[in-house]
Each structure stands twice: as structure tokens, then as C-alpha cells.
Amino acid sequence: MKHVKKIYERIARDRWEIGFVEGGLDAVMGQEPLKVNWLQHGFTDRWFADPFILKVTDNTIQVLVEEFEYQQKKGRIALLEVDRLSFQLKSRHIALELDTHLSFPAIWRENGKVFVYPESWASGALCLYELRNGYCDINAKTVLCKEPMADAIMTDCFGKRRLFSVTENDKLRVYRFDEQSRRFVLFFVKPFSRATARNAGDFFEYRGEVYRPAQVCDDHYGQAIEIQKVVCDGDDNYCLVPYKTLYSNHESLDYGMHTLNSYGEVAVVDVRGWNNALAVKSIKALRKLFDCHHSNL
């Protein structure tokens, strides 16, 4: 039985890919289906997900991602340099690796400096690292909040520094920055009727309005992205209005779309599927048929 389980786990390995949207935010916010240029690379022993754009030039795009190597079985933060014309991976290196799993390398820019605050749920805290020459300085770590957080996003879009995160898919937790302790403290919890509370990327402004990418997890984790228009009355009362939903249109990785970010007129997304999509879908269909048959007995 153990051998069967190992074979299934190998067949049913998750696979993620990142891609760059033609037309940037205009295309993302438009009504036409997205055209995405997928990252070209030769790795088969790992995948890249949770992209945040670090720098854009005429020739290259630098993007921070979660890199997950199957053998290691934990995520780490990698910096990818991508050719802007061919979308070929030119180089990569590990920007941050800890004993715990790392993902969702959110970026914060302030006073000419760049900081990264990745998800590290297992560590029990959210930490900020200064990015220097493409590497996170672990000796310059700042604890933002001593709580386990999923896909946290910090923003000052509303004139106040706020942090948004979740501990459950249907509850959005909002934190304010406390000047005395120099950390974020919880002051508001917003329940959702659907599993769309979790962040899917950084807040962004488009044509004078603020929007939040949110994960749709109604049926499964990372199912789609819901773009929500954010209205705040100044007293931290946030109204989140669904604007549109994005689904994966990748030819094989069509099980989910999980992250959306933009910077420097470039927009990036990730999609989810399996290495052996046909086999996994066949197995899932057979299991569903088997469960249905036994429930009718």
C-alpha cells in the first residue's frame, strides 16, 4: 500500500508556472481573455509560484518567487531574471532560505530601499528583510507581527499603514501599525460569506480606484483570483466589491490561478496544475465515481 501511495504522490505532484500578461493592468482589468507569456525554463525538479515583480528594464524583468524543489519539500525565495522579449529564464539564485517553508515574497519599498516580507507560517511570525544586491539580509530582520499569517499584504493606499492577512479562508484580519511597539496589532476582523478573504497579491491603483486581488478558494485552494474594488470611508470600514474573476487559461495547468501582481507596466500571474494532468484527472474522476457508487449502496 505504501508503494501505491508513493506512486500516486509522484503522479499527482503539483506544478505551478508564472506568466506575464500582455498589456499589463489594462488587459487584466479589461473584458477580453488574458494573453499570457509563460516563463520559459528547463527545470523539471522544481516549480516557481507567488511572483512579485522587483524591477523592470527595457530588456529584463526581475521577479521574486517561491521556488519549490520536490526533493527538499519546502519553499524558498528565489530571484529570477527573465528576458523581456523571449520570456526565457536568464538566471536565478536563492534570495532567502530558512529552516521553515517560505512563500509569497511580498515587496515593500520605502526611502529608496527594498524590503521583502515572505510568508513563513510555521515560524509563527511575519518578518521583514532588507533586500541588498539581490539577497535578503537575515541580520537586518524586523518582526512585523508575532502571529502566523497567510499571504500577508502591507499597504498605505488609504493614508495609513495597514496589514491584511487571514487565518481562515473566510475571515480577513486587518492590523494597524503600533508606533510604540513598532509592530502590527490586530484591530478588525472582516468575515466573508465566501472563501475570498485571502490575498492573491498586492493592492493596486487603477484609474483612481484601489483594487485588491483575492484568492477564490470556494472549491479548492488557489482556484481563481477575484479582483475586488476597495472602498474605505476613512474610519477603516472597508467595502470590498467583486469586480471580475480571473481563471487559468493555460493549456495544461488549468486547475487554478493564485497570484496577481504588477509593477513598471508589467503584470504577472501564476497558475496551478499537475505534472501528469491527464492521469490525475482520470484518477479523480474514478474516485468520484467510486464514492458516488458506494454512497448509493
C-alpha atoms as a printed R data frame, in Angstrom:
    type eleno elety resid chain resno       x      y       z
1   ATOM     1    CA   MET     A     1   0.000  0.000   0.000
2   ATOM     2    CA   LYS     A     2   2.900  2.351   0.770
3   ATOM     3    CA   HIS     A     3   4.296  1.762  -2.713
4   ATOM     4    CA   VAL     A     4   0.924  2.595  -4.273
5   ATOM     5    CA   LYS     A     5   0.720  5.798  -2.231
6   ATOM     6    CA   LYS     A     6   4.229  6.844  -3.275
7   ATOM     7    CA   ILE     A     7   3.421  6.201  -6.930
8   ATOM     8    CA   TYR     A     8   0.228  8.257  -6.655
9   ATOM     9    CA   GLU     A     9   2.055 11.108  -4.894
10  ATOM    10    CA   ARG     A    10   4.629 11.141  -7.672
11  ATOM    11    CA   ILE     A    11   1.968 11.137 -10.386
12  ATOM    12    CA   ALA     A    12  -0.140 13.764  -8.598
13  ATOM    13    CA   ARG     A    13   2.663 16.245  -7.958
14  ATOM    14    CA   ASP     A    14   1.534 19.850  -8.051
15  ATOM    15    CA   ARG     A    15   3.080 22.064 -10.658
16  ATOM    16    CA   TRP     A    16   2.953 25.849 -10.828
17  ATOM    17    CA   GLU     A    17   4.169 28.237 -13.501
18  ATOM    18    CA   ILE     A    18   4.375 32.018 -13.737
19  ATOM    19    CA   GLY     A    19   3.491 34.136 -16.751
20  ATOM    20    CA   PHE     A    20   3.480 37.749 -17.882
21  ATOM    21    CA   VAL     A    21   0.219 39.305 -19.104
22  ATOM    22    CA   GLU     A    22   0.310 41.054 -22.473
23  ATOM    23    CA   GLY     A    23  -0.983 44.595 -21.987
24  ATOM    24    CA   GLY     A    24  -0.321 44.714 -18.240
25  ATOM    25    CA   LEU     A    25  -3.025 46.048 -15.937
26  ATOM    26    CA   ASP     A    26  -5.106 47.393 -18.824
27  ATOM    27    CA   ALA     A    27  -5.538 43.825 -20.049
28  ATOM    28    CA   VAL     A    28  -6.116 42.485 -16.537
29  ATOM    29    CA   MET     A    29  -8.901 44.998 -15.911
30  ATOM    30    CA   GLY     A    30 -10.393 44.670 -19.400
31  ATOM    31    CA   GLN     A    31 -13.032 42.276 -20.667
32  ATOM    32    CA   GLU     A    32 -11.014 40.249 -23.160
33  ATOM    33    CA   PRO     A    33  -9.446 36.867 -22.237
34  ATOM    34    CA   LEU     A    34  -5.910 37.262 -20.948
35  ATOM    35    CA   LYS     A    35  -2.964 36.558 -23.206
36  ATOM    36    CA   VAL     A    36  -0.093 35.309 -21.082
37  ATOM    37    CA   ASN     A    37   3.550 34.707 -21.988
38  ATOM    38    CA   TRP     A    38   4.672 31.821 -19.799
39  ATOM    39    CA   LEU     A    39   8.123 31.705 -18.274
40  ATOM    40    CA   GLN     A    40  10.441 29.509 -20.346
41  ATOM    41    CA   HIS     A    41  12.814 27.346 -18.310
42  ATOM    42    CA   GLY     A    42  14.206 23.839 -18.343
43  ATOM    43    CA   PHE     A    43  13.611 22.782 -14.734
44  ATOM    44    CA   THR     A    44  11.597 19.624 -14.110
45  ATOM    45    CA   ASP     A    45  12.592 19.054 -10.467
46  ATOM    46    CA   ARG     A    46  11.008 22.265  -9.154
47  ATOM    47    CA   TRP     A    47   8.427 24.934  -9.852
48  ATOM    48    CA   PHE     A    48   8.008 28.684  -9.389
49  ATOM    49    CA   ALA     A    49   4.948 30.443  -7.938
50  ATOM    50    CA   ASP     A    50   3.805 33.522  -5.942
51  ATOM    51    CA   PRO     A    51   5.516 36.081  -8.238
52  ATOM    52    CA   PHE     A    52   6.230 39.670  -7.135
53  ATOM    53    CA   ILE     A    53   7.972 41.974  -9.627
54  ATOM    54    CA   LEU     A    54  11.146 43.551  -8.280
55  ATOM    55    CA   LYS     A    55  12.498 45.507 -11.250
56  ATOM    56    CA   VAL     A    56  11.661 46.123 -14.902
57  ATOM    57    CA   THR     A    57  14.047 47.386 -17.588
58  ATOM    58    CA   ASP     A    58  13.785 47.561 -21.370
59  ATOM    59    CA   ASN     A    59  15.383 44.110 -21.628
60  ATOM    60    CA   THR     A    60  14.682 42.198 -18.431
61  ATOM    61    CA   ILE     A    61  12.178 41.553 -15.663
62  ATOM    62    CA   GLN     A    62  13.356 40.648 -12.171
63  ATOM    63    CA   VAL     A    63  10.811 38.750 -10.139
64  ATOM    64    CA   LEU     A    64  10.815 37.258  -6.652
65  ATOM    65    CA   VAL     A    65   9.075 33.884  -6.402
66  ATOM    66    CA   GLU     A    66   8.562 30.879  -4.233
67  ATOM    67    CA   GLU     A    67  10.831 28.143  -5.566
68  ATOM    68    CA   PHE     A    68   9.725 24.658  -4.542
69  ATOM    69    CA   GLU     A    69  12.119 21.810  -5.189
70  ATOM    70    CA   TYR     A    70  10.418 18.415  -4.950
71  ATOM    71    CA   GLN     A    71  13.334 16.764  -3.183
72  ATOM    72    CA   GLN     A    72  13.572 19.441  -0.494
73  ATOM    73    CA   LYS     A    73   9.802 19.561   0.061
74  ATOM    74    CA   LYS     A    74   9.814 23.150   1.240
75  ATOM    75    CA   GLY     A    75   9.699 26.538  -0.386
76  ATOM    76    CA   ARG     A    76  12.426 29.149  -0.512
77  ATOM    77    CA   ILE     A    77  12.568 32.597  -2.078
78  ATOM    78    CA   ALA     A    78  14.326 32.882  -5.442
79  ATOM    79    CA   LEU     A    79  15.163 35.875  -7.599
80  ATOM    80    CA   LEU     A    80  14.605 35.237 -11.303
81  ATOM    81    CA   GLU     A    81  15.901 37.364 -14.147
82  ATOM    82    CA   VAL     A    82  13.737 36.958 -17.243
83  ATOM    83    CA   ASP     A    83  14.333 38.144 -20.794
84  ATOM    84    CA   ARG     A    84  11.530 40.605 -21.570
85  ATOM    85    CA   LEU     A    85  11.317 39.650 -25.245
86  ATOM    86    CA   SER     A    86  11.521 35.842 -25.153
87  ATOM    87    CA   PHE     A    87  10.433 35.311 -21.509
88  ATOM    88    CA   GLN     A    88  13.339 32.895 -21.196
89  ATOM    89    CA   LEU     A    89  14.813 32.476 -17.722
90  ATOM    90    CA   LYS     A    90  18.275 34.051 -17.890
91  ATOM    91    CA   SER     A    91  19.423 33.457 -14.313
92  ATOM    92    CA   ARG     A    92  18.202 32.583 -10.834
93  ATOM    93    CA   HIS     A    93  19.560 32.486  -7.328
94  ATOM    94    CA   ILE     A    94  18.173 31.883  -3.858
95  ATOM    95    CA   ALA     A    95  17.490 35.209  -2.140
96  ATOM    96    CA   LEU     A    96  16.295 33.734   1.163
97  ATOM    97    CA   GLU     A    97  16.192 30.245   2.659
98  ATOM    98    CA   LEU     A    98  15.265 29.336   6.230
99  ATOM    99    CA   ASP     A    99  14.562 26.128   8.124
100 ATOM   100    CA   THR     A   100  10.837 26.783   7.652
101 ATOM   101    CA   HIS     A   101   8.817 26.830   4.432
102 ATOM   102    CA   LEU     A   102   8.802 30.204   2.673
103 ATOM   103    CA   SER     A   103   6.402 31.538   0.046
104 ATOM   104    CA   PHE     A   104   4.586 34.697  -1.139
105 ATOM   105    CA   PRO     A   105   7.590 37.101  -1.142
106 ATOM   106    CA   ALA     A   106   5.697 40.382  -0.829
107 ATOM   107    CA   ILE     A   107   7.744 43.533  -1.520
108 ATOM   108    CA   TRP     A   108   7.750 46.831   0.380
109 ATOM   109    CA   ARG     A   109   9.566 49.919  -0.951
110 ATOM   110    CA   GLU     A   110  10.458 52.806   1.344
111 ATOM   111    CA   ASN     A   111  13.044 55.620   1.275
112 ATOM   112    CA   GLY     A   112  14.865 54.141  -1.699
113 ATOM   113    CA   LYS     A   113  15.205 50.758  -0.024
114 ATOM   114    CA   VAL     A   114  13.535 47.456  -0.887
115 ATOM   115    CA   PHE     A   115  12.232 45.037   1.731
116 ATOM   116    CA   VAL     A   116  10.688 41.568   1.497
117 ATOM   117    CA   TYR     A   117   8.236 40.035   3.951
118 ATOM   118    CA   PRO     A   118   7.554 36.435   2.858
119 ATOM   119    CA   GLU     A   119   5.010 34.087   4.349
120 ATOM   120    CA   SER     A   120   6.563 31.824   6.952
121 ATOM   121    CA   TRP     A   121   3.515 30.382   8.685
122 ATOM   122    CA   ALA     A   122   5.433 27.635  10.508
123 ATOM   123    CA   SER     A   123   7.738 30.169  12.174
124 ATOM   124    CA   GLY     A   124   4.788 31.803  13.933
125 ATOM   125    CA   ALA     A   125   5.747 35.338  12.907
126 ATOM   126    CA   LEU     A   126   5.844 37.718   9.953
127 ATOM   127    CA   CYS     A   127   9.298 39.230   9.384
128 ATOM   128    CA   LEU     A   128  10.671 41.968   7.150
129 ATOM   129    CA   TYR     A   129  14.086 41.629   5.462
130 ATOM   130    CA   GLU     A   130  16.027 44.294   3.616
131 ATOM   131    CA   LEU     A   131  16.947 43.172   0.105
132 ATOM   132    CA   ARG     A   132  20.553 44.043  -0.691
133 ATOM   133    CA   ASN     A   133  22.185 43.159  -4.008
134 ATOM   134    CA   GLY     A   134  19.503 40.561  -4.650
135 ATOM   135    CA   TYR     A   135  19.753 38.835  -1.253
136 ATOM   136    CA   CYS     A   136  17.655 39.178   1.898
137 ATOM   137    CA   ASP     A   137  19.793 40.291   4.827
138 ATOM   138    CA   ILE     A   138  18.873 37.931   7.667
139 ATOM   139    CA   ASN     A   139  20.923 40.077  10.048
140 ATOM   140    CA   ALA     A   140  18.632 43.036   9.335
141 ATOM   141    CA   LYS     A   141  15.392 41.258  10.182
142 ATOM   142    CA   THR     A   142  12.443 43.125  11.678
143 ATOM   143    CA   VAL     A   143   9.498 41.301  13.271
144 ATOM   144    CA   LEU     A   144   6.310 42.862  11.948
145 ATOM   145    CA   CYS     A   145   3.870 40.693  13.878
146 ATOM   146    CA   LYS     A   146   4.220 37.720  16.213
147 ATOM   147    CA   GLU     A   147   1.401 35.717  14.664
148 ATOM   148    CA   PRO     A   148   1.278 33.047  11.953
149 ATOM   149    CA   MET     A   149  -0.011 34.773   8.828
150 ATOM   150    CA   ALA     A   150  -1.096 33.526   5.427
151 ATOM   151    CA   ASP     A   151  -0.212 35.667   2.392
152 ATOM   152    CA   ALA     A   152   0.035 38.952   4.302
153 ATOM   153    CA   ILE     A   153  -0.044 42.253   2.415
154 ATOM   154    CA   MET     A   154   1.020 45.627   3.799
155 ATOM   155    CA   THR     A   155  -0.375 48.803   2.217
156 ATOM   156    CA   ASP     A   156  -0.654 52.544   2.723
157 ATOM   157    CA   CYS     A   157  -3.184 53.055  -0.089
158 ATOM   158    CA   PHE     A   158  -5.612 54.674   2.349
159 ATOM   159    CA   GLY     A   159  -3.168 57.057   4.027
160 ATOM   160    CA   LYS     A   160  -2.493 54.709   6.943
161 ATOM   161    CA   ARG     A   161  -0.180 51.737   7.135
162 ATOM   162    CA   ARG     A   162  -2.279 48.606   7.357
163 ATOM   163    CA   LEU     A   163  -1.614 44.889   7.141
164 ATOM   164    CA   PHE     A   164  -4.153 42.409   5.743
165 ATOM   165    CA   SER     A   165  -3.962 38.669   6.333
166 ATOM   166    CA   VAL     A   166  -6.046 35.594   7.134
167 ATOM   167    CA   THR     A   167  -6.000 32.648   9.489
168 ATOM   168    CA   GLU     A   168  -9.112 31.170   7.884
169 ATOM   169    CA   ASN     A   169 -10.295 31.467   4.275
170 ATOM   170    CA   ASP     A   170 -13.484 33.290   5.202
171 ATOM   171    CA   LYS     A   171 -12.068 35.919   7.613
172 ATOM   172    CA   LEU     A   172  -9.890 38.869   6.648
173 ATOM   173    CA   ARG     A   173  -7.805 40.210   9.527
174 ATOM   174    CA   VAL     A   174  -6.763 43.871   9.430
175 ATOM   175    CA   TYR     A   175  -3.824 45.125  11.510
176 ATOM   176    CA   ARG     A   176  -2.691 48.668  12.306
177 ATOM   177    CA   PHE     A   177   0.904 49.700  12.940
178 ATOM   178    CA   ASP     A   178   1.581 50.489  16.588
179 ATOM   179    CA   GLU     A   179   4.309 53.158  16.876
180 ATOM   180    CA   GLN     A   180   5.156 52.260  20.466
181 ATOM   181    CA   SER     A   181   5.834 48.564  19.926
182 ATOM   182    CA   ARG     A   182   6.863 49.062  16.257
183 ATOM   183    CA   ARG     A   183   4.685 46.098  15.313
184 ATOM   184    CA   PHE     A   184   1.302 45.429  13.777
185 ATOM   185    CA   VAL     A   185  -1.597 44.698  16.108
186 ATOM   186    CA   LEU     A   186  -4.981 43.253  15.198
187 ATOM   187    CA   PHE     A   187  -7.903 45.646  15.429
188 ATOM   188    CA   PHE     A   188 -10.514 44.451  12.930
189 ATOM   189    CA   VAL     A   189 -11.814 41.149  11.532
190 ATOM   190    CA   LYS     A   190 -13.997 41.139   8.438
191 ATOM   191    CA   PRO     A   191 -15.976 37.928   7.761
192 ATOM   192    CA   PHE     A   192 -16.763 36.787   4.222
193 ATOM   193    CA   SER     A   193 -19.728 34.755   3.032
194 ATOM   194    CA   ARG     A   194 -17.408 33.014   0.525
195 ATOM   195    CA   ALA     A   195 -13.822 31.842   0.706
196 ATOM   196    CA   THR     A   196 -12.424 35.003  -0.919
197 ATOM   197    CA   ALA     A   197 -10.713 36.670   2.046
198 ATOM   198    CA   ARG     A   198  -7.149 35.559   1.352
199 ATOM   199    CA   ASN     A   199  -4.822 37.948  -0.503
200 ATOM   200    CA   ALA     A   200  -3.736 36.997  -4.018
201 ATOM   201    CA   GLY     A   201  -1.194 39.804  -4.397
202 ATOM   202    CA   ASP     A   202  -0.518 43.426  -3.598
203 ATOM   203    CA   PHE     A   203  -3.180 46.165  -3.616
204 ATOM   204    CA   PHE     A   204  -3.013 48.285  -6.742
205 ATOM   205    CA   GLU     A   205  -4.454 51.541  -8.060
206 ATOM   206    CA   TYR     A   206  -6.133 51.717 -11.451
207 ATOM   207    CA   ARG     A   207  -7.769 54.832 -12.902
208 ATOM   208    CA   GLY     A   208  -8.052 56.456  -9.492
209 ATOM   209    CA   GLU     A   209  -9.541 53.441  -7.707
210 ATOM   210    CA   VAL     A   210  -7.950 50.905  -5.345
211 ATOM   211    CA   TYR     A   211  -8.263 47.170  -6.000
212 ATOM   212    CA   ARG     A   212  -7.295 44.027  -4.119
213 ATOM   213    CA   PRO     A   213  -6.549 40.662  -5.744
214 ATOM   214    CA   ALA     A   214  -8.165 37.949  -3.615
215 ATOM   215    CA   GLN     A   215  -7.941 34.189  -3.789
216 ATOM   216    CA   VAL     A   216 -11.067 32.244  -4.630
217 ATOM   217    CA   CYS     A   217 -10.982 29.050  -2.563
218 ATOM   218    CA   ASP     A   218 -14.657 28.031  -2.754
219 ATOM   219    CA   ASP     A   219 -13.968 24.596  -4.240
220 ATOM   220    CA   HIS     A   220 -10.237 24.252  -3.603
221 ATOM   221    CA   TYR     A   221  -7.174 26.283  -2.669
222 ATOM   222    CA   GLY     A   222  -5.925 28.627  -5.363
223 ATOM   223    CA   GLN     A   223  -8.956 28.072  -7.596
224 ATOM   224    CA   ALA     A   224  -9.075 31.574  -9.151
225 ATOM   225    CA   ILE     A   225  -8.450 35.257  -8.486
226 ATOM   226    CA   GLU     A   226 -11.225 37.684  -7.663
227 ATOM   227    CA   ILE     A   227 -10.341 41.344  -8.174
228 ATOM   228    CA   GLN     A   228 -12.165 43.396  -5.560
229 ATOM   229    CA   LYS     A   229 -12.700 47.151  -5.672
230 ATOM   230    CA   VAL     A   230 -11.813 48.581  -2.251
231 ATOM   231    CA   VAL     A   231 -13.750 51.479  -0.758
232 ATOM   232    CA   CYS     A   232 -12.654 52.837   2.629
233 ATOM   233    CA   ASP     A   233 -14.576 55.560   4.478
234 ATOM   234    CA   GLY     A   234 -11.531 56.791   6.407
235 ATOM   235    CA   ASP     A   235 -12.514 55.005   9.615
236 ATOM   236    CA   ASP     A   236 -11.170 51.640   8.486
237 ATOM   237    CA   ASN     A   237 -14.538 50.455   7.246
238 ATOM   238    CA   TYR     A   238 -13.616 48.505   4.124
239 ATOM   239    CA   CYS     A   239 -16.169 47.644   1.477
240 ATOM   240    CA   LEU     A   240 -14.824 45.016  -0.945
241 ATOM   241    CA   VAL     A   241 -16.858 44.815  -4.131
242 ATOM   242    CA   PRO     A   242 -16.169 41.981  -6.639
243 ATOM   243    CA   TYR     A   243 -15.067 43.441  -9.978
244 ATOM   244    CA   LYS     A   244 -14.062 40.409 -12.043
245 ATOM   245    CA   THR     A   245 -12.697 36.872 -11.687
246 ATOM   246    CA   LEU     A   246  -9.619 35.505 -13.420
247 ATOM   247    CA   TYR     A   247  -9.241 31.816 -14.263
248 ATOM   248    CA   SER     A   248  -6.277 29.967 -15.676
249 ATOM   249    CA   ASN     A   249  -6.262 29.579 -19.444
250 ATOM   250    CA   HIS     A   250  -3.004 27.620 -19.518
251 ATOM   251    CA   GLU     A   251  -3.248 24.662 -21.891
252 ATOM   252    CA   SER     A   252  -2.430 22.120 -19.167
253 ATOM   253    CA   LEU     A   253  -2.117 23.943 -15.819
254 ATOM   254    CA   ASP     A   254  -5.784 24.857 -15.573
255 ATOM   255    CA   TYR     A   255  -6.601 23.795 -12.007
256 ATOM   256    CA   GLY     A   256  -6.100 27.241 -10.525
257 ATOM   257    CA   MET     A   257  -4.800 30.798 -10.665
258 ATOM   258    CA   HIS     A   258  -3.406 32.080  -7.396
259 ATOM   259    CA   THR     A   259  -1.366 35.313  -7.632
260 ATOM   260    CA   LEU     A   260  -1.567 38.627  -9.484
261 ATOM   261    CA   ASN     A   261   0.951 41.456  -9.173
262 ATOM   262    CA   SER     A   262   2.052 44.411 -11.277
263 ATOM   263    CA   TYR     A   263   4.941 46.868 -11.343
264 ATOM   264    CA   GLY     A   264   6.507 49.063 -14.000
265 ATOM   265    CA   GLU     A   265   3.715 48.426 -16.550
266 ATOM   266    CA   VAL     A   266   4.221 44.651 -16.244
267 ATOM   267    CA   ALA     A   267   1.660 42.272 -14.736
268 ATOM   268    CA   VAL     A   268   2.478 38.739 -13.629
269 ATOM   269    CA   VAL     A   269   0.316 35.767 -12.611
270 ATOM   270    CA   ASP     A   270   0.788 32.155 -11.615
271 ATOM   271    CA   VAL     A   271  -1.254 29.061 -12.453
272 ATOM   272    CA   ARG     A   272  -1.590 25.612 -10.950
273 ATOM   273    CA   GLY     A   273  -1.928 22.077 -12.246
274 ATOM   274    CA   TRP     A   274  -0.092 18.771 -12.216
275 ATOM   275    CA   ASN     A   275   2.903 17.256 -13.943
276 ATOM   276    CA   ASN     A   276   0.630 14.466 -15.194
277 ATOM   277    CA   ALA     A   277  -2.651 16.308 -15.618
278 ATOM   278    CA   LEU     A   278  -4.487 13.639 -17.641
279 ATOM   279    CA   ALA     A   279  -3.588 10.864 -15.192
280 ATOM   280    CA   VAL     A   280  -4.605 12.928 -12.155
281 ATOM   281    CA   LYS     A   281  -7.933 13.975 -13.696
282 ATOM   282    CA   SER     A   282  -8.663 10.346 -14.604
283 ATOM   283    CA   ILE     A   283  -7.866  9.166 -11.067
284 ATOM   284    CA   LYS     A   284 -10.032 11.928  -9.551
285 ATOM   285    CA   ALA     A   285 -12.920 11.034 -11.866
286 ATOM   286    CA   LEU     A   286 -12.658  7.352 -10.930
287 ATOM   287    CA   ARG     A   287 -12.544  8.180  -7.208
288 ATOM   288    CA   LYS     A   288 -15.599 10.414  -7.561
289 ATOM   289    CA   LEU     A   289 -17.448  7.664  -9.426
290 ATOM   290    CA   PHE     A   290 -16.406  5.109  -6.781
291 ATOM   291    CA   ASP     A   291 -17.543  7.361  -3.895
292 ATOM   292    CA   CYS     A   292 -20.848  8.076  -5.642
293 ATOM   293    CA   HIS     A   293 -21.455  4.361  -6.225
294 ATOM   294    CA   HIS     A   294 -20.801  3.484  -2.588
295 ATOM   295    CA   SER     A   295 -22.962  6.329  -1.278
296 ATOM   296    CA   ASN     A   296 -25.888  4.865  -3.237
297 ATOM   297    CA   LEU     A   297 -25.492  1.376  -1.819
